[in-house]
Amino acid sequence: DVALNEVLMKETDTYRSQGCTIIFVAIQRKLAGFLALSDALRPGSAGMIQSIDSLGVQPVLLTGDNDQAAQAISQKLKIHEVHANWMPEDKLTRIDTYQKKKDSICMIGDGINDAPALKKADVGIAIGAGTDVAIESADIVLMKNDLQDVATAIELSKAVIRNIKENLFWAFFYNVCGIPLAAGALYPVFGLKLSPMFGAA
């Protein structure tokens, strides 16, 4: 057994509050120091969160990391809803809860533990440098590993849906106008009819 130094323990508190994992180092059974380990944020994470937030998308952090690490990350990224110490099945349950509220869910992940949630979400987005399982489970793969592409994908999807709605409107509009003309419904009263060639066009 190695006796822990109280002074050293207090020094670790600062790192723990930043979400670091502490590993104590002993040499010949005497405490020599400690290592503070933490995950580095992906480049572009903060910018991506700001971008999707401006698009009206609410970011939520679901992580298997401990609560301190999750809170430290959420403060850096300004994410208000955080769930830590979660197993893959917990993520699935949360996604199911959102879907029952008729919310559209987009899940972003890169690990094996993210794969079930990526499959369950309405849209799963995997990082190109992630695990093969995550990539296979996702609907969209970010080949450049640039998280800003998440916001681009959301903007693109909104533009596509807008285009579809506009096309449907005009299709219904000219059919509502053209079908009575083509059928000759307005010919007896107004003498209007639609040539078959125009109808075909």
Stockholm file with secondary structure:
# STOCKHOLM 1.0

chainA/1-201         DVALNEVLMKETDTYRSQGCTIIFVAIQRKLAGFLALSDALRPGSAGMIQSIDSLGVQPVLLTGDNDQAAQAISQKLKIHEVHANWMPEDKLTRIDTYQKKKDSICMIGDGINDAPALKKADVGIAIGAGTDVAIESADIVLMKNDLQDVATAIELSKAVIRNIKENLFWAFFYNVCGIPLAAGALYPVFGLKLSPMFGAA
#=GR chainA/1-201 SS CCCCCHHHHHHHHHHHHTTCEEEEEEETTEEEEEEEECCCCCTTHHHHHHHHHHTTCCCEEECSSCHHHHHHHHHHHTCCEEECSCCHHHHHHHHHHHHHTTCCCEEEECSGGGHHHHHHSSEEEEETTSCHHHHHHCSEEETTCCTHHHHHHHHHHHHHHHHHHHHHHHHHHHHHHHHHHHHTTTHHHHCCCCCHHHHHC
#=GC SS_cons         CCCCCHHHHHHHHHHHHTTCEEEEEEETTEEEEEEEECCCCCTTHHHHHHHHHHTTCCCEEECSSCHHHHHHHHHHHTCCEEECSCCHHHHHHHHHHHHHTTCCCEEEECSGGGHHHHHHSSEEEEETTSCHHHHHHCSEEETTCCTHHHHHHHHHHHHHHHHHHHHHHHHHHHHHHHHHHHHTTTHHHHCCCCCHHHHHC
//
